Amino acid sequence: MSQDNLVKMECKECKIVTHHSRKNKKLLKERLELKKHCPHCKKHTMHKETK
């Protein structure tokens, strides 16, 4: 997996980075938001891309 395509996903509720995802940065300019399971909150929450 290429490092320049990897993005960190942070939980909006607890603000902890729990997931990594891939993104095509040439096609998607805005930040990615996905609903994922947070092991810290123990439920599905929205995760947003961080720097």
N, C-alpha and C positions, 0 to 999 in steps of 0.2 A: 504494500500500500504506500502510495506516495505521500510524503509529509505535507506537501503544499495543498493537498486536497482534504486533509483532516481538519475538522473543527471540533472544539470542545462545546458540550451542551451542558448548560447550567439550569438547575431547577429554579423556577420563578418563586416558589414558596420558601424553600429553605436556603437558596443561594449556594448550593454545593454542586461542584462539577461531578456528575455521575456517569456521563456517557460521552462517547466520541462518535462522530459521524463523518461521512464523506460529502463533499459538495463541489459542484463544478462552478468555480468562481468566475469563469468567463460568461456563463449564462445567467447566474443568479447574483445580482449585485446587493440585494437587501439581505438582512440577517435571517437565518433559518429559524423557524419555530415548529417544533414537533411535540406531540403528546407522547410521553414515555413514562415508564414506571420508575419511580424514585425509591431506592431501597431505604433511604433515610426517612422519608415521609410515609413509606409503606402504602403508597397509592399512586394512581396515574395522575400526572400533573403536566402542565405545559413546560417545555424546556426550550430555552433560547440559546442561540449561538453567542459565545463570548470571544474575546480577543485571543 
